[in-house]
């Protein structure tokens, strides 16, 4: 028993300390991320050990309180963001027949929802490979065709795939009535393709969905994009550059989650993934960095944008989303930024994590406002 008390005390202390520091190592950052999203575990262990005489347990429990203490302030900031984007009545703009998540610390439906999936549907032939998508059939309770969400995964433009950690979220969106298309794109590593080929792939996905709208029972005039990390860079690029020959790829809304929005931003050394993606450093070829940065393409026609970022993210720092928000405000576009103070890069992949539950409340309402426009007679 004494050994268990000591171990739990040390465990709580290590968890509490890991919450305070940045990304320690590539091998442990996922563990750090999970700890940040589940503070009740080290708090419980620390209190149990503390009540049995472990000072380390009490200290670990206190250090692990950060996410819980920041939760109310984060909610307050997110409410202010939505108010600025859509007005003080933003919650009343959500149609009554659109499913939305309640505000609660635990929302199990976010990770346990179910939906039929049609996997590996070819949508775009390229010289390197056939790109495929997964279609999540929506639970549609409305008389009109379903709105669409096209999901673009992350992976530093050099790896990753549709589905994976975020399949539960796709199922959840489908259960809420959205037709979800989770798509592939070409990579720098295995496909040896570079910017802007990936943007062409996302545009091909949008065109495929619009061309097959009747087949899937979806509304081609109500399409939103959701991208994470590198996928968020592609999502915002496609949303902000639907003009001229690409006007047919216009979408109605976009969500960028931990978005690299300004690729000129660098640490002491350039990120090797960005250099590989663009073929040079920012000082060697500034025009390509400007072209690949979503912030460059924001204008008065940019669609409503929701930005989500963890403030413990050291891989893609939250200054990217802050700058995107400021540029969108400059052009007076509807935009909101959900700041998650304790969250790290990839936080929304953690099953039953606090951050995912919190932001989903606002994601649901943002999508409802921007993709479920209804007339006064339908209210």
Secondary structure, DSSP 8 states (H G I E B T S, - for coil): -HHHHHHHHHHHHHHHHHHHS----TTTHHHHHHHHH-HHHHHHHHHHHHHTT-HHHHHHHHHTTHHHHHHHHHHHHHHHHHHHHH-TTGGGGS-TTS------S--THHHH----EEEEEEEEE-SS-EEEEEEE-----SSS-EEEEEEE--STTTS--SSGGGHHHHHHHHHTT-EEEEE----SSSS---TTHHHHHHHHHHHHHHHTHHHHTEEEEEEEEEEETHHHHHHHHHHH---GGGGGG--SEEEEES----TT---SS--HHHHHHHSS-TTT-HHHHHHH-GGGG--TT--EEEEEEETT-SSS-THHHHHHHHHHHHTT--EEEEEETT--TTGGGSTT-HHHHHHHHHHHHHHHHHH----GGG-
